[in-house]
Amino acid sequence: MAYKRDFQPQPLTLLPPCMHLRSKAIYVTGDPDPRTPEEASSTRFNCWCNRTQYVIGPDHVLVERGTCIEGRDCYEGRQ
């Protein structure tokens, strides 16, 4: 049987992301618009934290557009 990986759709969030969140979409379009499904879904799988330079944040949790928002321990807003 072939390996199949399924991803659950992530709900779109309009909350501002952490200033340390990075994705490929930022370097292509400048600033990803979370209301655009193409950019929202692409940032889910290609995100990393600029503080750790990895897909795991300083709080040892996976980095994603929908989770790197206010309320997370390592969150820093834009100044």
C-alpha positions, 0 to 999 in steps of 0.5 A: 500500500502506498503512503498517503499523507492527509492534512486537515484544512486549517481555519483561516485567521485574520489575527496579526502573526508574530513578527518572527513568522517567516514563509516562502510567500513573504518572499514571493508576494511581500506580505501574505494576505490570510484572507487569500486561500492560496497564500494561507494554505501555502504558508501552512506548510512552508513556515519557520520561526526567524528566532529558531530558524526552524519549524519549531518555535522557542516554545517547542511548538510547531510553527504555523500561520494559524498558531503564531498569533497573540496568546502564544508564549513566544509571540511578539507583535510588530512594532 
